[in-house]
């Protein structure tokens, strides 16, 4: 997929990672700068843990896969410029990594969970297309988001 220009994309920040009590998954919660748009993405336990560790600035004694990928890219002279959540099909999100080296730009397909984990480690921005935000969720998204806000307000602030 062709990644749109940055000026048409919506920047997001990782708001947190929650455990879904109904499944064996975790939910990465992304929000825009005004907290008016929310994009929840269900991910596996390993991916959610990796994202949570990066959010908490935990450095494992040995590099995890996402640390290794960032290190690999850096050693080869590439910079992770941005990640973009590009589309959603059948309730599955798709994303791209945009890497640069000198004046060369390369786009690599990625699962959103890996893209987010890499973005946090490489300290690059996360974007979403307006179309993905329009198509997110389902019938009960508003109810779910209200419960989500309650869950985050009940969690103690991390230091």
Backbone as JSON, one array per atom type, in Angstrom:
{
  "sequence": "XXXXXXXXXXXXXXXXXXXXXXXXXXXXXXXXXXXXXXXXXXXXXXXXXXXXXXXXXXXXXXXXXXXXXXXXXXXXXXXXXXXXXXXXXXXXXXXXXXXXXXXXXXXXXXXXXXXXXXXXXXXXXXXXXXXXXXXXXXXXXXXXXXXXXXXXXXXXXXX",
  "N": [[0.84, -1.18, 0.0], [0.45, 2.24, -0.73], [1.84, 4.72, 1.24], [0.28, 7.51, 2.66], [1.02, 11.07, 2.41], [2.6, 12.8, 5.12], [1.27, 15.15, 5.97], [-1.42, 14.62, 5.69], [-2.02, 12.83, 7.61], [-2.91, 11.68, 10.94], [-1.44, 12.4, 13.97], [-0.61, 10.17, 16.63], [-0.4, 9.12, 20.08], [0.83, 6.66, 22.36], [-1.33, 5.78, 24.76], [-1.64, 3.89, 26.7], [-1.5, 0.44, 27.84], [-3.73, -2.15, 28.17], [-4.97, -5.09, 29.82], [-7.09, -7.35, 28.26], [-9.85, -8.55, 29.78], [-11.54, -10.49, 28.8], [-10.35, -12.03, 26.87], [-7.27, -13.64, 25.75], [-5.56, -11.47, 25.28], [-4.06, -8.21, 24.8], [-4.72, -4.68, 24.99], [-3.75, -2.03, 23.11], [-3.86, 1.34, 23.58], [-4.32, 4.08, 21.68], [-4.14, 7.6, 21.33], [-5.12, 10.79, 20.0], [-3.53, 14.07, 19.94], [-5.31, 15.86, 21.18], [-6.84, 14.26, 22.71], [-9.27, 13.56, 21.66], [-9.73, 11.67, 19.78], [-9.66, 8.15, 19.76], [-7.91, 5.14, 19.37], [-8.21, 1.89, 19.76], [-6.24, -1.04, 19.78], [-6.13, -4.44, 19.55], [-3.76, -6.72, 20.71], [-1.28, -9.35, 20.85], [-0.14, -11.06, 23.86], [2.7, -11.05, 24.23], [3.49, -8.96, 22.52], [2.06, -6.8, 23.61], [3.27, -6.69, 26.12], [5.87, -6.02, 25.37], [5.45, -3.45, 24.33], [4.51, -2.17, 26.64], [6.81, -2.34, 28.28], [8.54, -0.65, 26.86], [7.13, 1.76, 27.11], [7.41, 2.18, 29.83], [10.06, 2.63, 30.01], [11.77, 0.47, 30.55], [14.7, -1.32, 30.48], [15.67, -4.29, 29.26], [17.86, -6.94, 30.49], [19.01, -8.31, 28.39], [18.78, -7.77, 24.87], [15.47, -7.5, 23.56], [13.37, -8.66, 20.85], [12.36, -6.36, 19.47], [14.13, -4.4, 20.36], [16.46, -5.38, 19.24], [15.88, -5.14, 16.49], [15.73, -2.32, 16.21], [18.37, -1.68, 16.88], [19.74, -3.04, 14.87], [18.83, -1.69, 12.54], [19.87, 0.87, 13.06], [22.65, 0.33, 13.11], [23.0, -0.29, 10.46], [22.66, 2.12, 9.33], [20.12, 3.14, 8.96], [17.22, 5.07, 9.75], [14.36, 4.95, 11.7], [11.81, 6.65, 10.58], [9.04, 7.2, 10.79], [5.96, 5.62, 11.81], [3.04, 4.26, 10.37], [-0.33, 3.62, 10.72], [-2.13, 2.12, 8.45], [-4.42, 0.93, 7.26], [-7.56, -0.85, 7.73], [-8.88, -4.05, 7.61], [-11.41, -6.37, 7.69], [-11.56, -6.18, 10.51], [-8.85, -6.22, 11.15], [-5.89, -4.53, 11.63], [-3.46, -2.78, 9.64], [-0.1, -1.77, 9.06], [2.71, 0.42, 8.34], [6.25, 0.74, 8.26], [8.35, 3.46, 7.97], [11.38, 3.95, 6.78], [14.5, 5.72, 6.64], [17.51, 6.45, 4.91], [20.2, 8.34, 4.3], [19.2, 10.02, 1.49], [17.33, 8.25, 0.78], [14.19, 6.62, 1.0], [12.42, 4.03, 2.46], [9.65, 1.82, 2.58], [8.16, -0.47, 4.72], [6.06, -3.21, 5.26], [4.22, -3.93, 8.24], [3.09, -5.43, 11.29], [0.77, -3.66, 13.31], [1.29, -3.83, 16.11], [4.04, -4.49, 16.26], [5.07, -2.29, 14.89], [4.36, -0.17, 16.61], [5.76, -0.88, 18.96], [8.38, -0.65, 17.98], [8.4, 2.07, 17.25], [8.23, 3.34, 19.75], [10.66, 2.54, 20.9], [12.54, 3.53, 19.09], [11.96, 6.14, 19.16], [10.18, 7.56, 17.4], [7.55, 9.2, 15.52], [4.06, 8.19, 15.58], [1.49, 7.57, 13.33], [-1.85, 7.73, 11.97], [-4.12, 6.96, 9.35], [-6.83, 9.07, 8.27], [-8.97, 7.56, 7.31], [-8.75, 5.08, 8.62], [-9.35, 5.79, 11.26], [-12.01, 6.5, 10.88], [-13.16, 4.04, 10.33], [-12.74, 2.47, 12.54], [-13.24, 0.24, 15.36], [-16.52, -0.84, 16.35], [-19.96, -1.62, 16.69], [-20.29, -1.17, 19.44], [-18.39, 0.65, 20.31], [-18.43, 3.23, 21.58], [-19.49, 2.7, 24.14], [-17.55, 0.95, 25.07], [-15.3, 2.65, 25.05], [-16.03, 4.49, 27.05], [-15.93, 2.84, 29.31], [-13.23, 2.29, 29.18], [-12.01, 4.79, 29.69], [-12.76, 5.01, 32.34], [-11.34, 2.85, 33.45], [-8.67, 3.68, 33.04], [-8.65, 5.94, 34.66], [-8.83, 4.79, 37.13], [-6.42, 3.5, 37.46], [-3.24, 3.65, 39.11], [-1.0, 6.44, 38.87], [1.9, 6.11, 36.89], [5.34, 6.29, 37.77]],
  "CA": [[0.0, 0.0, 0.0], [1.16, 3.51, -0.76], [1.63, 5.46, 2.48], [-0.03, 8.9, 2.37], [1.91, 12.11, 2.9], [2.44, 13.07, 6.56], [0.34, 16.24, 6.25], [-2.81, 14.13, 5.7], [-2.12, 11.84, 8.67], [-3.22, 12.15, 12.3], [-0.46, 11.87, 14.93], [-1.14, 9.49, 17.82], [0.51, 8.74, 21.15], [0.37, 5.49, 23.1], [-1.92, 6.2, 26.03], [-1.43, 2.82, 27.65], [-1.78, -0.94, 27.44], [-4.62, -2.81, 29.12], [-5.24, -6.51, 29.6], [-8.5, -7.61, 27.97], [-10.25, -9.62, 30.69], [-12.36, -11.5, 28.12], [-9.53, -12.83, 25.95], [-5.86, -13.74, 26.12], [-4.91, -10.41, 24.51], [-3.91, -6.92, 25.44], [-5.25, -3.6, 24.16], [-2.93, -0.82, 23.05], [-4.77, 2.47, 23.41], [-3.68, 5.23, 21.05], [-4.99, 8.79, 21.35], [-4.56, 11.95, 19.33], [-3.01, 15.08, 20.87], [-6.4, 16.52, 21.9], [-7.6, 13.2, 23.39], [-10.62, 13.48, 21.11], [-9.8, 10.43, 18.99], [-9.05, 6.99, 20.41], [-7.79, 3.97, 18.52], [-7.79, 0.69, 20.5], [-5.77, -2.13, 18.93], [-5.91, -5.67, 20.31], [-2.48, -7.33, 20.34], [-0.92, -10.51, 21.65], [0.47, -10.8, 25.16], [4.12, -10.71, 24.08], [3.58, -7.63, 21.9], [1.59, -5.85, 24.6], [4.32, -6.59, 27.14], [6.98, -5.28, 24.76], [5.04, -2.04, 24.27], [4.45, -1.68, 28.01], [8.19, -2.16, 28.74], [9.06, 0.55, 26.22], [6.45, 2.91, 27.73], [7.93, 2.35, 31.19], [11.52, 2.8, 29.88], [12.46, -0.66, 31.12], [15.71, -1.87, 29.58], [15.93, -5.65, 29.7], [19.29, -7.26, 30.55], [19.4, -8.71, 27.03], [17.82, -7.14, 23.94], [14.31, -8.22, 23.05], [13.33, -8.6, 19.38], [12.19, -4.98, 18.99], [15.4, -3.72, 20.62], [17.4, -5.88, 18.24], [15.54, -4.54, 15.19], [16.17, -0.91, 16.26], [19.83, -1.68, 16.85], [20.11, -3.49, 13.53], [18.58, -0.58, 11.61], [20.83, 1.93, 13.36], [23.98, -0.1, 12.67], [23.01, -0.27, 8.99], [22.53, 3.5, 8.91], [18.73, 3.51, 8.72], [16.47, 5.7, 10.83], [12.91, 4.77, 11.63], [11.32, 8.02, 10.46], [7.68, 7.23, 11.31], [5.13, 4.45, 11.54], [1.7, 4.67, 9.96], [-1.39, 2.62, 10.68], [-2.57, 2.5, 7.1], [-5.75, 0.47, 6.88], [-8.19, -1.9, 8.52], [-9.67, -4.97, 6.79], [-11.97, -7.46, 8.5], [-11.16, -5.93, 11.9], [-7.4, -6.38, 11.3], [-5.17, -3.32, 11.26], [-2.23, -2.91, 8.88], [0.73, -0.58, 9.24], [3.96, 0.49, 7.6], [7.41, 1.4, 8.84], [9.02, 4.29, 6.97], [12.8, 4.06, 7.14], [15.29, 6.58, 5.77], [18.97, 6.37, 4.94], [20.61, 9.41, 3.4], [17.98, 10.58, 0.88], [16.51, 7.1, 0.38], [13.11, 6.28, 1.91], [11.87, 2.7, 2.23], [8.45, 1.48, 3.33], [8.1, -1.9, 5.02], [4.82, -3.62, 5.91], [4.44, -4.36, 9.61], [1.92, -5.49, 12.16], [0.76, -2.46, 14.15], [1.92, -4.05, 17.41], [5.49, -4.37, 16.08], [5.36, -0.91, 14.51], [4.25, 0.66, 17.81], [6.89, -1.23, 19.83], [9.57, -0.06, 17.38], [8.3, 3.53, 17.33], [8.56, 3.74, 21.11], [12.08, 2.32, 21.14], [13.32, 4.39, 18.19], [11.47, 7.49, 19.42], [9.66, 8.19, 16.19], [6.1, 9.43, 15.62], [3.07, 7.21, 15.13], [0.4, 8.23, 12.63], [-2.95, 6.91, 11.45], [-4.85, 7.63, 8.27], [-8.2, 9.43, 8.67], [-9.88, 6.46, 6.95], [-8.7, 4.06, 9.66], [-10.13, 6.29, 12.4], [-13.44, 6.45, 10.52], [-13.63, 2.65, 10.27], [-12.34, 1.72, 13.74], [-14.25, -0.23, 16.31], [-17.73, -1.5, 15.91], [-21.22, -1.1, 17.2], [-20.26, -0.84, 20.86], [-17.16, 1.37, 20.6], [-18.64, 4.32, 22.54], [-19.64, 2.09, 25.47], [-16.23, 0.42, 25.43], [-14.42, 3.79, 25.34], [-16.42, 5.03, 28.35], [-15.35, 1.92, 30.3], [-11.79, 2.45, 29.09], [-11.66, 6.01, 30.42], [-12.93, 4.7, 33.76], [-10.23, 1.98, 33.82], [-7.45, 4.48, 33.13], [-8.74, 6.86, 35.8], [-8.67, 3.99, 38.34], [-5.04, 3.02, 37.58], [-2.34, 4.63, 39.73], [-0.08, 7.07, 37.94], [3.24, 5.52, 36.92], [6.34, 7.32, 38.07]],
  "C": [[0.88, 1.24, 0.0], [0.82, 4.28, 0.51], [1.37, 6.92, 2.14], [1.02, 9.86, 2.92], [1.59, 12.42, 4.36], [1.4, 14.15, 6.84], [-1.13, 15.82, 6.21], [-3.06, 13.13, 6.84], [-2.39, 12.48, 10.02], [-2.19, 11.55, 13.26], [-1.15, 11.28, 16.16], [-0.02, 9.25, 18.82], [-0.06, 7.5, 21.83], [-0.06, 5.97, 24.48], [-1.7, 5.15, 27.11], [-1.73, 1.47, 27.04], [-2.6, -1.58, 28.55], [-4.73, -4.29, 28.79], [-6.73, -6.65, 29.34], [-8.94, -8.78, 28.84], [-11.03, -10.75, 30.01], [-11.55, -12.42, 27.21], [-8.11, -12.9, 26.47], [-5.07, -12.71, 25.31], [-4.75, -9.17, 25.36], [-4.38, -5.85, 24.46], [-4.3, -2.41, 24.27], [-3.89, 0.32, 22.74], [-3.96, 3.65, 22.88], [-4.66, 6.39, 21.08], [-4.3, 9.9, 20.56], [-4.16, 12.98, 20.39], [-4.09, 15.75, 21.7], [-7.22, 15.54, 22.74], [-9.03, 13.1, 22.88], [-10.81, 12.22, 20.28], [-9.06, 9.33, 19.72], [-9.04, 5.83, 19.43], [-7.31, 2.8, 19.38], [-7.38, -0.4, 19.51], [-5.46, -3.32, 19.83], [-4.65, -6.33, 19.78], [-2.25, -8.56, 21.22], [-0.24, -10.11, 22.95], [1.93, -10.37, 25.04], [4.3, -9.3, 23.52], [3.15, -6.54, 22.88], [2.63, -5.62, 25.69], [5.5, -5.78, 26.61], [6.67, -3.79, 24.69], [5.03, -1.44, 25.67], [5.87, -1.43, 28.55], [8.8, -0.89, 28.15], [8.43, 1.8, 26.83], [7.04, 3.22, 29.1], [9.45, 2.53, 31.21], [12.31, 1.7, 30.58], [13.43, -1.21, 30.08], [16.04, -3.28, 30.08], [17.44, -5.95, 29.7], [19.85, -7.72, 29.2], [18.37, -8.15, 26.08], [16.67, -8.07, 23.56], [14.28, -8.0, 21.54], [13.22, -7.17, 18.86], [13.44, -4.14, 19.25], [16.43, -4.1, 19.57], [17.14, -5.24, 16.87], [15.98, -3.07, 15.14], [17.68, -0.82, 16.15], [20.35, -2.04, 15.46], [19.97, -2.35, 12.52], [19.6, 0.53, 11.81], [22.23, 1.57, 12.87], [24.11, -0.11, 11.15], [22.81, 1.14, 8.43], [21.11, 3.95, 8.6], [18.14, 4.16, 9.97], [15.0, 5.39, 10.62], [12.31, 6.16, 11.72], [9.92, 8.17, 11.06], [7.03, 5.87, 11.07], [3.72, 4.96, 11.25], [0.76, 3.48, 10.01], [-2.21, 2.98, 9.45], [-3.97, 2.07, 6.73], [-6.26, -0.57, 7.85], [-9.07, -2.71, 7.57], [-10.12, -6.11, 7.68], [-11.51, -7.38, 9.96], [-9.68, -6.18, 12.19], [-6.73, -5.11, 10.79], [-3.87, -3.67, 10.53], [-1.41, -1.64, 9.08], [2.0, -0.7, 8.4], [5.02, 1.19, 8.44], [8.04, 2.22, 7.72], [10.42, 4.56, 7.48], [13.51, 4.98, 6.16], [16.78, 6.3, 5.98], [19.46, 7.33, 3.87], [19.34, 10.0, 2.79], [17.02, 9.48, 0.42], [15.44, 6.83, 1.44], [12.54, 4.94, 1.5], [10.67, 2.48, 3.12], [8.39, -0.03, 3.48], [6.78, -2.19, 5.72], [5.14, -4.17, 7.3], [3.1, -4.56, 10.3], [1.93, -4.23, 13.01], [1.45, -2.66, 15.5], [3.44, -3.93, 17.31], [5.87, -2.94, 15.74], [5.34, 0.01, 15.74], [5.43, 0.39, 18.75], [8.19, -0.62, 19.28], [9.56, 1.46, 17.48], [8.68, 4.03, 18.72], [10.05, 3.62, 21.38], [12.96, 3.25, 20.3], [12.91, 5.86, 18.31], [11.07, 8.22, 18.14], [8.14, 8.31, 16.3], [5.27, 8.28, 15.05], [1.92, 7.99, 14.51], [-0.67, 7.21, 12.26], [-3.6, 7.7, 10.32], [-6.25, 8.0, 8.78], [-9.19, 8.31, 8.38], [-9.9, 5.37, 8.01], [-9.51, 4.52, 10.88], [-11.62, 6.24, 12.12], [-14.0, 5.04, 10.6], [-13.33, 1.85, 11.53], [-13.55, 1.2, 14.5], [-15.42, -0.93, 15.68], [-18.92, -0.85, 16.55], [-21.12, -0.55, 18.62], [-19.02, -0.03, 21.26], [-17.36, 2.45, 21.65], [-18.77, 3.79, 23.96], [-18.29, 1.59, 25.96], [-15.3, 1.56, 25.82], [-14.76, 4.42, 26.68], [-15.84, 4.16, 29.47], [-13.84, 2.07, 30.35], [-11.33, 3.68, 29.87], [-11.75, 5.78, 31.93], [-11.76, 3.85, 34.24], [-8.94, 2.78, 33.99], [-7.48, 5.43, 34.32], [-8.55, 6.1, 37.13], [-7.24, 3.52, 38.54], [-4.19, 4.08, 38.24], [-1.4, 5.19, 38.68], [1.27, 6.39, 38.04], [4.26, 6.64, 37.11], [7.34, 7.45, 36.97]]
}
